[in-house]
């Protein structure tokens, strides 16, 4: 259950980053590299196998307690590992919700029995999780959600609908947010569950997105009976847990994004500069715009490193989690548009290297359209920053 690959490096040492880089360089399969031309997307079993290997190498769950399969390491080590993961052109985690959202919440509000049951299964890729928060009329405004949970002698009976539930069709558990009272209660009466997706009454329907993928889903709950053992925290603790989830999601989770962003930019520049037919695009035509993207990446790294330093000092993330999420989503979306403009000028007959970068940048562009929406829209982030950080009056 426990990680062993990093044991020889001690509780906190510069060797952590060196180990991570060497292991990734030696073990990332060519079929999973996003900087190479691929004939097909990796399958879910292939991704699960890869992520299980990452865990066994000590590169996933580094800060989780050893009792639950984690490495028991520091947040600083986690940042060092995240940098190396970001620098590597691997696919995004198929179980990011479990590792980055469900896991921390379970550790915060779950019972000992829940921690023992759920946490090792997440790291070992035996359970993939999805997040049942957004609804057709309650996206970023979670206080307006309508999915209801009623306590009965048989357990909690749930009815309602969730939308844009990422990865639901390949998940075994759903981190589900419901309410026990009326919509007018807003933040009161919200409750979290760990719902098995194969429970009778759970109806998952895939949504085809602009890139042809079927990652997003809508999920219907029709008289779904959830046992008391799958209630996370107390019946009125859902709002506090949900806001904790979102502050984590918007700040330290996926902190590798800054370095993955840099990897994408370098791939674009390197491929173009190496080919005489496209060299002018990065060395002359778009030189200033590329430099501006590079500055954005450095600023994003600064956001992440500042938040990590603050957490190490014992401070809460709070509303500051909105800053890196807002900045990353806007900056990365702008980069995606620039990258698409550049690769659209590639010659009809091109090398495999140019085909690979064109394929990757087009995929990034399509996926980036949602980045200013998920994990809280740009408008929501601006509202949080205005009210809770800048303390501006509504009429200001």
C-alpha positions in Angstrom: 0.0 0.0 0.0 2.9 2.4 0.8 5.3 4.0 -1.7 8.9 2.9 -1.7 10.7 4.5 -4.6 11.5 7.7 -2.8 12.2 6.2 0.6 16.0 6.4 0.1 15.8 10.2 -0.4 14.6 11.1 3.1 11.7 13.2 4.2 12.7 16.3 2.2 15.7 16.6 0.0 16.7 18.0 -3.4 17.0 14.4 -4.7 13.3 14.3 -5.0 13.2 16.4 -8.2 16.2 14.5 -9.6 14.6 11.2 -9.0 11.3 12.3 -10.5 13.0 13.6 -13.7 15.2 10.5 -14.1 12.3 8.1 -13.6 10.0 10.0 -16.0 12.6 10.2 -18.7 13.2 6.4 -18.4 9.6 5.2 -18.1 7.2 7.5 -20.0 6.0 5.3 -23.0 6.3 6.8 -26.4 2.6 6.1 -27.0 1.7 8.4 -24.2 3.9 11.4 -25.3 1.8 14.3 -26.4 4.8 15.8 -28.3 4.8 12.9 -30.8 2.4 12.1 -33.6 0.0 9.5 -32.3 -2.3 7.3 -34.3 -4.9 7.0 -31.5 -5.7 8.3 -28.0 -4.6 6.1 -25.1 -7.3 3.8 -23.6 -8.5 4.1 -20.1 -6.8 0.9 -19.0 -3.5 2.1 -20.5 -3.9 5.4 -18.6 -4.7 3.6 -15.4 -1.7 1.3 -15.7 0.5 4.4 -16.2 -0.9 6.2 -13.3 -0.5 3.2 -11.0 3.2 3.1 -12.1 3.5 6.8 -11.2 2.1 6.0 -7.7 4.4 3.1 -7.2 7.4 5.3 -8.1 6.3 7.8 -5.5 5.2 10.5 -7.9 1.5 10.5 -7.0 0.1 11.0 -3.5 3.5 12.3 -2.3 1.9 14.3 0.6 -0.7 11.7 1.6 -0.1 9.8 4.8 1.8 6.5 4.4 -1.1 4.7 6.1 -3.3 5.4 3.0 -0.6 4.6 0.4 0.9 8.0 0.2 4.5 9.1 0.6 4.2 11.2 3.7 6.3 13.9 2.2 6.2 17.7 2.3 4.3 20.1 0.2 7.6 21.4 -1.1 8.5 17.9 -2.3 5.0 17.8 -4.0 5.8 21.0 -5.8 9.2 19.7 -6.9 7.6 16.5 -8.3 4.8 18.6 -10.0 7.4 20.6 -11.8 8.9 17.5 -13.3 5.5 16.0 -14.2 4.6 19.3 -15.9 7.9 19.3 -17.9 7.0 15.9 -19.2 4.6 15.7 -22.2 2.4 13.0 -20.6 -1.5 13.0 -20.7 -3.5 14.5 -17.9 -4.6 12.2 -15.1 -7.7 10.1 -15.8 -8.3 10.2 -12.0 -7.5 13.8 -11.2 -10.8 14.3 -9.4 -10.0 11.4 -7.0 -6.5 12.4 -6.4 -6.9 16.2 -6.2 -10.4 16.8 -4.9 -12.0 13.7 -3.4 -8.9 12.5 -1.6 -8.2 15.8 0.2 -11.8 16.1 1.2 -12.0 12.6 2.5 -8.9 13.2 4.6 -10.5 16.4 6.0 -14.0 15.2 6.8 -14.1 11.4 6.3 -14.2 8.8 9.0 -11.3 6.4 9.6 -13.2 3.7 7.9 -13.8 5.8 4.8 -10.2 6.9 4.6 -9.0 3.3 4.8 -11.5 2.2 2.2 -11.4 5.1 -0.3 -7.9 6.6 -0.2 -5.6 3.6 -1.2 -8.1 2.7 -3.9 -7.7 6.1 -5.5 -3.9 6.0 -5.6 -3.8 2.4 -6.8 -6.3 3.3 -9.5 -8.8 0.8 -8.3 -11.4 3.6 -8.1 -11.8 6.4 -10.5 -13.8 9.4 -9.2 -15.9 12.1 -10.8 -17.3 15.3 -9.3 -21.1 15.8 -9.2 -21.3 19.6 -8.5 -22.6 21.6 -11.5 -26.2 21.5 -12.5 -28.2 22.9 -15.5 -29.2 25.9 -13.4 -26.4 25.9 -10.9 -22.9 25.9 -12.5 -20.5 28.0 -10.7 -23.3 29.2 -8.3 -23.3 26.0 -6.2 -25.5 27.6 -3.6 -28.4 27.3 -6.2 -28.2 23.6 -6.8 -31.4 21.5 -6.6 -30.4 17.9 -6.4 -32.0 16.7 -3.1 -31.1 14.1 -0.5 -33.7 12.9 1.9 -32.8 10.7 4.9 -34.8 7.6 5.3 -34.6 4.4 7.3 -32.9 2.7 4.3 -30.3 5.5 3.8 -30.3 8.7 1.8 -32.6 8.9 -1.2 -31.2 11.2 -3.9 -33.1 12.8 -6.8 -31.8 15.4 -9.3 -29.5 16.0 -12.2 -25.8 17.0 -12.7 -24.2 18.3 -15.8 -20.7 18.6 -17.3 -19.6 15.8 -14.9 -16.1 15.1 -16.3 -15.2 11.4 -16.7 -18.5 10.1 -15.1 -18.9 7.3 -17.7 -15.5 5.8 -16.6 -15.8 6.5 -12.9 -16.7 4.1 -10.1 -17.4 6.8 -7.5 -19.0 10.3 -7.6 -18.2 13.1 -5.2 -21.8 14.3 -5.1 -23.0 17.5 -3.6 -26.8 17.6 -2.7 -29.1 19.6 -0.5 -31.3 18.5 2.4 -33.6 21.5 2.4 -35.0 24.0 -0.1 -33.1 26.0 -2.7 -33.9 29.1 -0.7 -31.6 27.8 2.0 -28.7 28.6 -0.3 -25.5 27.6 1.6 -27.3 25.8 4.4 -28.3 22.1 4.3 -25.7 21.0 1.7 -24.3 17.5 2.0 -21.5 15.5 0.3 -21.6 11.8 -0.6 -19.3 9.2 -2.1 -21.8 7.6 -4.4 -21.1 4.4 -6.3 -21.9 5.1 -10.0 -23.3 1.6 -10.5 -26.0 2.2 -7.9 -29.5 1.5 -9.2 -31.1 4.8 -10.4 -27.8 6.5 -11.5 -28.1 7.2 -15.2 -25.0 8.5 -16.9 -25.2 10.0 -20.4 -22.1 11.1 -22.3 -21.9 14.5 -24.1 -19.9 14.7 -27.2 -17.6 17.8 -27.0 -16.2 20.0 -29.8 -13.0 17.8 -30.1 -15.1 14.6 -30.6 -14.4 13.3 -27.1 -17.1 12.0 -24.8 -15.5 13.1 -21.5 -18.3 15.3 -20.2 -21.5 13.7 -19.0 -24.8 14.5 -17.6 -25.9 12.3 -14.6 -29.5 11.7 -13.5 -30.3 10.4 -10.0 -33.7 8.8 -9.8 -34.5 7.6 -6.2 -30.9 6.6 -5.7 -30.4 5.0 -2.2 -27.0 5.8 -0.7 -26.0 4.2 2.6 -25.2 6.3 5.6 -21.6 4.9 5.4 -21.1 6.9 2.1 -22.0 10.3 3.7 -18.9 12.5 3.9 -18.9 14.7 6.9 -22.1 15.9 8.7 -25.3 16.6 6.8 -24.7 20.4 7.0 -21.0 20.3 6.3 -21.4 20.2 2.5 -20.9 23.9 1.8 -17.7 24.2 3.9 -16.3 21.0 2.3 -17.3 22.2 -1.2 -15.7 25.5 -0.9 -12.6 23.8 0.5 -12.6 21.6 -2.6 -12.9 24.6 -4.9 -10.1 26.5 -3.2 -7.9 23.5 -3.5 -8.9 23.0 -7.1 -8.2 26.6 -8.0 -4.8 26.8 -6.3 -2.4 23.9 -5.5 -4.1 21.1 -7.4 -2.7 20.6 -10.9 0.1 22.9 -9.9 2.0 21.2 -12.7 0.0 23.2 -15.2 2.5 26.1 -15.2 5.3 23.8 -16.3 3.0 21.9 -18.7 2.1 25.2 -20.3 5.9 25.9 -20.7 6.4 22.4 -22.2 3.7 23.2 -24.8 5.2 26.5 -25.7 8.7 25.0 -26.1 7.4 22.2 -28.2 5.7 24.7 -30.6 8.8 26.9 -30.8 11.3 24.0 -31.1 9.4 22.3 -33.9 8.9 25.5 -35.9 12.5 26.6 -35.5 13.9 23.3 -36.7 12.1 23.4 -40.0 13.1 26.0 -42.7 9.5 26.3 -43.9 8.2 27.5 -40.5 11.3 29.1 -38.8 10.2 32.6 -39.6 6.9 32.1 -37.7 8.7 31.9 -34.3 11.8 33.9 -35.0 10.2 36.9 -36.8 6.4 36.9 -37.4 5.2 36.0 -33.9 8.3 36.6 -31.8 6.8 39.3 -29.6 3.6 37.3 -28.9 5.7 34.3 -28.0 7.8 36.4 -25.6 4.6 37.6 -24.0 3.4 34.0 -23.5 6.7 33.3 -21.8 6.2 36.1 -19.4 2.7 34.8 -18.6 4.2 31.4 -17.8 6.7 32.9 -15.4 4.0 34.9 -13.7 1.9 31.7 -13.3 4.8 29.9 -11.8 5.1 32.8 -9.3 1.5 32.5 -8.3 1.9 28.7 -7.6 5.2 29.1 -5.7 3.8 32.0 -3.6 0.7 30.0 -2.6 2.8 26.9 -1.8 5.1 29.0 0.4 2.2 30.5 2.1 0.7 27.1 2.9 4.1 25.9 4.2 4.0 28.9 6.5 0.7 27.6 7.9 -1.7 30.0 6.1 -5.0 29.1 4.5 -5.5 29.4 0.8 -9.0 30.9 1.0 -10.1 33.2 -1.9 -6.5 33.5 -3.1 -7.0 30.2 -4.9 -9.0 32.2 -7.5 -5.9 34.1 -8.6 -3.9 31.3 -10.3 -7.1 29.7 -11.7 -8.1 33.0 -13.3 -4.7 33.8 -14.6 -3.9 30.4 -15.9 -7.2 29.9 -17.7 -7.1 33.3 -19.4 -3.4 33.1 -20.3 -3.6 29.5 -21.6 -6.6 30.2 -23.6 -4.8 33.2 -25.3 -1.8 30.9 -26.0 -4.1 28.3 -27.5 -5.5 30.9 -29.9 -2.0 32.1 -30.8 -0.7 28.5 -31.3 -3.6 27.7 -33.6 -2.9 30.8 -35.7 0.7 29.7 -36.1 0.1 26.0 -37.0 -2.6 27.0 -39.4 0.2 28.5 -41.6 2.1 25.3 -41.8 2.7 24.0 -45.4 0.4 21.3 -46.8 3.3 18.9 -47.1 5.0 18.9 -43.7 7.3 16.7 -41.6 6.1 14.4 -38.9 7.5 16.8 -36.3 5.3 19.5 -37.6 2.3 17.2 -37.9 2.8 16.3 -34.2 2.9 19.9 -33.0 0.0 20.8 -35.2 -2.1 17.9 -33.8 -1.2 18.9 -30.3 -1.9 22.6 -30.6 -5.2 22.0 -32.3 -6.2 19.7 -29.5 -5.1 22.2 -26.9 -7.1 24.9 -28.6 -10.3 22.9 -28.6 -9.9 21.9 -24.9 -9.0 25.4 -23.9 -12.4 26.8 -24.8 -13.7 25.4 -21.5 -10.9 26.6 -19.3 -12.5 29.9 -18.4 -15.7 28.0 -17.4 -14.8 24.9 -15.4 -13.7 25.1 -11.7 -15.5 28.4 -11.6 -16.0 30.8 -14.5 -13.9 33.9 -15.0 -16.9 36.0 -13.8 -17.1 34.0 -10.6 -13.3 34.4 -10.0 -13.4 38.1 -10.6 -16.4 38.4 -8.1 -14.4 36.5 -5.4 -11.3 38.6 -5.9 -13.4 41.8 -5.9 -15.4 41.0 -2.8 -13.2 38.8 -0.7 -9.6 40.0 -1.5 -10.0 43.6 -2.6 -13.1 44.1 -0.3 -14.8 46.3 -2.9 -18.4 47.4 -2.4 -21.0 46.1 -4.8 -21.5 49.6 -6.3 -17.7 50.3 -6.6 
